[in-house]
């Protein structure tokens, strides 16, 4: 299956589910996307040209959202990771939009998740040391609009890390 789009009325495209070969290719791309199309094709049983067409179709359909290097935070001096629960003073759409826009400008915030439950958001942040975290905590309190409560949890160590999806 090379074509992965179903064209609907009004020129909208709907991604179809990848077949078994596409899934193998996606798993291999997740594992190591730096390999050549020839090596990827050999791994999943495709010619280089067929492999290239499938990768392009998967990219065009949005299944592949990008390629990036995975960096070692510790070697780069980021020794601490925190998960910060944030409660807002209001859950209005304007308050959520303002918070989400402001959090984009804080580079130490690696992830921000809108939550269901006790906290409105959970942030995953990295810091170099305790002093760096103190400065970040102050910036979060001062720069993020509508913050009523912040509760920080320090990660002692990562037990499991998986960057790929279980496909």
C-alpha positions, 0 to 999 in steps of 0.5 A, a space after each residue: 500500500 503506497 497511497 495512504 490518503 483517502 480524498 473526501 469531499 471538500 478536498 480533505 484528506 483522511 489518513 488510512 491505516 498503514 499496512 504491515 510493511 508500513 508498520 515495519 518501516 515505521 518501527 525501523 524509522 523510530 529505531 534509527 532514522 539515520 540509515 539509508 533508504 537502501 538499508 531500511 528497504 533491505 530491513 523491511 523487504 523493499 527495494 530502495 525506490 519502493 521504500 522511498 515512496 512509502 516513507 514519502 507517503 507516510 510523511 505526507 500523510 502525517 504519520 512521520 512528523 519529523 526527524 531529530 537527534 536524541 541528546 544526552 541531557 546529563 552530558 550537556 549539564 542538565 542534571 535535574 528533571 522535575 515534573 511540575 503540577 500547575 493549578 490555575 486560578 481559572 479554567 476559562 478558555 482565555 486563561 488556558 490559552 494565555 498559559 499555553 502561549 506563555 509556557 512556549 517561551 520557557 526553554 527549560 519546559 520540555 513538555 506541557 500537558 493539559 490534564 484531567 484531574 487535580 492539576 490543570 497542567 503538568 510540565 516536564 522541565 530540566 535544570 542544571 542544578 538546585 540553584 537553576 531550579 530555584 530561578 526557574 521556579 521563580 520565573 514560572 511563578 512570575 511569568 506564567 499567567 493565572 497560576 494559583 498553585 505549583 507543586 514540584 516533583 523531582 525525578 530521582 532517575 528515569 526507569 524507562 524511556 521510550 521515544 517511539 510508539 508501540 506499533 
